[in-house]
Amino acid sequence: MSETEDNAEPAKLPLDAWHRDQGARMVPFAGYEMPIQYEGIVAEHEWTRTHAGLFDVSHMGQLLVSGADAAAALEALLPGDISALKPGRLRYSLLLDDNGGILDDLMVTNVTAEGGVPTYYLVVNGATKWDDIAHLRENLPDEITLTHLADRALLAVQGPEAATALRRVFRDAMGDLRFMQGTRFDFGEIEIGISRSGYTGEDGFELSVPAEHAETIAGRLCAEIEIKPIGLGARDSLRLEAGLPLYGHDLSSETDPVSADLGFAISKRRRSEGGFPGAERILSLLASGTGTKRVGLALEGRLPAREGAPIFNGETEVGKVTSGGFAPTLGHPIAMGYVASDCANEGTALEIEVRGKRLPATVTAMPFVPHNYYRGDK
């Protein structure tokens, strides 16, 4: 998941003043002034891989969809098996247009209270949230309620020491969550929604907190020796190493889930029954294959390939880079891009043109750095 830069007058995050007090360099991103770094992208990247980082992702949209038939209503817009999602569980999914193009990628959590009205909590990308809200309002049935939780901040704590630090702060309140599970609890007078998820490939958590209490929570968490505030720059290099696509770059309405290598988001039942936007086209692509595929690319040397760089097989251009950068954990540049399917096999030798030079690149399995999610097996 992620966002697209825009040129609109940036809004302020609830933690804007707090970020500046911590020494953050702020830049416009996804309609907000966001912290891009504090002490340096590489240092923050390495700290998150070895300890834990606090990321402010309050620019992202937090929505509630509720009603007796909320699951069926969401399944009319998403390809996931929402009906099978148990309370306290979350799932990655895709908001699709009628042609199967990706309008956004998002997380869905079943937050239905025992005996309560079926309710689903959605986290959508910051730059697309207003379009998402308009799309949902237009396409959800009248009896389904859509609520934008504009008064809540979203904080992510990511890294191998995240659980240790959070358990010291919240004690037993957060329960024994595993990857892709969530719950809610009260921290004094502050109601917190928490899920064991994130966007770095590390074990970690996302916390939905009232905006008015965001500084209190951020300050309390960063008082722990394991946690430092981390900016957008390291968030991007971490997610790239984790092989996670960035909306607006690796994904768009011109991209289908199959060529994007996101077929896992189309559950078995939905593949059998269809009934989601673009189902006929997407199911056909699943059966017959696509002309292009999203792949990982490992480059030699130190020069990174950026978005838009052409990819060659011999003298034939076979694709373009959609995300790229230097991977601090690996010590060399990596990239994602779409290439012709006959060039997508792991180990295929290609070239990427950067500043007029052809750089050797090899199609590589993703994630580039193994995921470290906690699934209860350690």
Steps between C-alpha positions, in 0.01 A plus 500: 500500500596860472441840357554743218659839535286798401537875474200611705550722805613248760294439813645450849521167677381483862866441592638784284644701791630183668690398185662842477597485868672166427707664226314362199549642153146548369400469133167511312372149433156358429339834586674538838823634640672177597828419678740358241791444740640586842864385528536352151324243283765227523537534879121491544469205264763300692348596837161365391655174374677443833281678761164676439384814322194720549343609170225762482258385229210720609459626143346165410121466500327311782144397414222292654249311284207364701160344446331161503629419149830687521710197400295438186508871415880505525531182295321682218799740490794283618622155387566369853293250698371758746212277618754248637698765689449433871483779760849612593653391169623721217571446134675679214266582212455713191241758400434425132335686213263337252792391281691343788740795528631571849348817649679444831643230721382485859469303823162373625445402864184343639437711814148372567425498873347187646129510420545830316437627149756363248770766473823513296792739552683601182840670473549659157781701345530868585517639147200295384280514811261769376451318169454175694239660725312638197516161327375319809218751561390465137510122492406380849127436551303766688453273801878475549661773712841641405683701767826687445698496826658838429554561872745212544876479444680186379841401638709200396766343722718269291804292576614184681483673841156657443310236697738523797460878520124502453443230762700708749275800428162331462564190714238232430246735341599420140458125547696232318463624144650322203563636151177632343304504825362805679317612812403810698580603857494799732829660604377713788234715335639443150331239278758334273441271204802281431592249231813291452581616149706757318689601191865421567513120493590502869289386791300802607176667591270776377315706760189709437477768770288814550684789331480707819704233682749425221782703659450326834523155341790587267697653786429206730611247235817690408595511869574129462864426426411281200293762311605804297289712260564403138422699186347429162839448335580190703141383473544487123836318504364249755186424299707468181727241665182325618375483140179686584341705220446874529168631369542772240833349397484119485118495491242715323164481325699387194628199696310174550553275806643212294780685324569676832565157659216558747294195405506395867254784569236316294379228733411148391125548540501826307698337218229236484199729533625828350269793573767769552584789265690385192457134601464370145825664386695416816392135506595473133846643578540253787425216261695610195774725639592863442722680255703664776591418860624695800844369594786576733835606353841490665756743356876493513709796617372792711291703254123453560240485224204728560138489389459521123841357410466274192585130530666322208549143386779541248395791280128450568329711765294254703377710791544790742604542861214603732698530827870492566768597744804389697432215745695573822450146632638341181764755406393536137217661299168321446191582300151387408361526152271351241665292229373285215392165642759307302769701682352456848658173605729516803863524394432669165781743417375842384632856484359826639587832342604761758648836399571369152681189624379140491530339845489120540194380691371155589138399555485405868242342729324733743513587781860612459537480881304218671187604686514479876129477582391340827269208428517338841760250391795632699 
